[in-house]
Amino acid sequence: MSGIYDEPWAYELACSFRDVPGEVDVLLGWYVEHYGGLPGSMLELAAGPAKHAREFDRRGIKATALDLNPANVRLRGVQGPRSGGRAGRHDDFDWGAPSTW
């Protein structure tokens, strides 16, 4: 990997314009509209610093965040999930599925 993905602080700075709470509001609104109620959990892929997963977690929704970059995984591990979610690389978890997926 190279570029801003190697440095979590640079990624945070490059994406600082985003309104993550507003984006999560929209995602939850779509979910409620199509499924009713709130989701019990969520998965953020290519999560970077996992801002969306952290916002879902802040709202009490179990959030799992996956990213290939070990620096981002370490950053999330320090901040820690509140709702019982997880953060890590895809190979950090036993998904109960064949490794050929």
C-alpha positions in Angstrom: 0.0 0.0 0.0 1.1 3.5 -0.5 -0.2 7.1 0.0 -2.7 8.3 2.4 -3.8 4.8 3.3 -0.5 4.1 5.1 -1.0 7.0 7.5 -4.4 7.2 9.3 -3.9 10.8 10.2 -3.5 11.7 6.5 -6.6 9.7 5.6 -8.5 11.5 8.3 -7.4 14.9 7.1 -8.2 14.1 3.4 -11.7 13.0 4.4 -12.4 15.6 7.0 -15.1 17.2 4.9 -17.5 14.3 5.4 -20.5 14.5 7.6 -20.4 11.0 8.9 -23.3 11.4 11.4 -25.5 12.8 8.6 -24.5 9.9 6.3 -25.4 7.4 9.0 -28.7 9.2 9.4 -29.4 8.6 5.7 -28.3 4.9 5.9 -30.5 4.3 8.9 -33.4 6.1 7.2 -33.1 3.8 4.2 -32.9 0.8 6.4 -36.0 1.8 8.4 -37.9 2.5 5.1 -37.1 -0.9 3.6 -37.0 -3.2 6.6 -38.6 -1.3 9.5 -36.8 -0.8 12.8 -33.1 -0.5 13.2 -30.4 -3.0 12.2 -28.9 -5.2 14.9 -25.5 -5.0 13.4 -23.5 -3.5 10.5 -20.3 -4.3 8.6 -18.0 -1.6 7.2 -15.6 -2.9 4.5 -12.5 -1.1 3.6 -13.2 0.9 6.7 -10.1 3.0 7.0 -10.4 4.7 10.3 -13.9 3.2 10.6 -15.8 6.5 11.1 -19.1 5.0 10.1 -18.6 1.9 12.3 -17.8 4.1 15.2 -20.9 6.3 14.6 -23.1 3.2 14.4 -21.4 1.9 17.6 -22.0 5.2 19.3 -25.7 4.8 18.5 -25.7 1.3 20.1 -25.6 -0.8 16.9 -23.1 -3.6 16.9 -20.4 -2.6 14.3 -17.7 -4.6 12.7 -15.0 -2.8 10.7 -12.5 -4.5 8.4 -9.5 -3.0 6.6 -6.3 -4.3 5.1 -4.1 -1.6 6.5 -2.7 -2.6 9.9 -2.2 1.0 11.0 -6.0 1.6 10.7 -6.8 -1.6 12.5 -4.4 -0.5 15.4 -6.1 2.9 15.5 -9.5 1.4 15.8 -8.3 -1.1 18.5 -7.2 1.8 20.7 -10.5 3.5 20.4 -12.5 0.3 21.0 -16.1 -0.6 20.2 -18.9 0.1 22.8 -21.6 -2.2 21.4 -19.7 -5.5 21.2 -18.5 -4.9 17.7 -15.1 -5.8 16.3 -12.3 -4.2 14.3 -9.6 -6.0 12.4 -8.3 -7.4 9.1 -10.5 -10.0 7.3 -8.1 -12.7 8.4 -8.3 -11.8 12.1 -11.7 -13.5 12.4 -13.1 -17.0 12.1 -16.0 -16.4 9.8 -17.1 -20.1 9.8 -16.7 -20.2 6.0 -14.2 -21.9 3.7 -11.0 -19.9 3.3 -11.4 -20.1 -0.5 -14.1 -17.4 -0.4 
